[in-house]
Structures are given as C-alpha cells and as structure tokens.
C-alpha cells in the first residue's frame, strides 16, 4: 500500500469512528473484523489489506467497491482447491 493510500485509509477509519461516536470494538462488530485489524490500519502500519478486509472497509466507509487496493489472492498463498476447479472441456 502506498504511503498516501495508507494515510487516506487510516484517516477515513478514524474520522468514521469519531463521526459515529463508536469504539474499535463496535466498528469490529459492524464489519465482522477484529479490533486488531482496525488498530493496524488506523495506526498506518498495515500492508495491503486482504480483499475481504478491503471490501469490509469500503462497505462501512461508503466507498465504491475496489477503491481500496487489496492483496492479490496469489500473494496470499492461496491456490484454488480441486473442489473449486471447473472443467470447461
């Protein structure tokens, strides 16, 4: 995550919590993410969030889907399982 994007996300999360008058715990409850996740990104210490975290942040902040860059799934060490493979032949 570029420094500029990281600062933008951190500010947005803090401003949202302050505007709503809610704690990290309440924000975590609303988004199904951990309080540690918010501390990481609000503290501007995070790498790119995973797609799930990025979409949760976008949802709660009211941002368009895809407006927060996310870690590509390949970088997360995930490979498609045999069960999810589709034979197109």
Secondary structure, DSSP 8 states (H G I E B T S, - for coil): --HHHHHHHHHHHHHHHHHHT--HHHHHHHHT--HHHHHHHHTT---SB-HHHHHHHHHHHT--TTSS-B--GGGGT----GGG-----
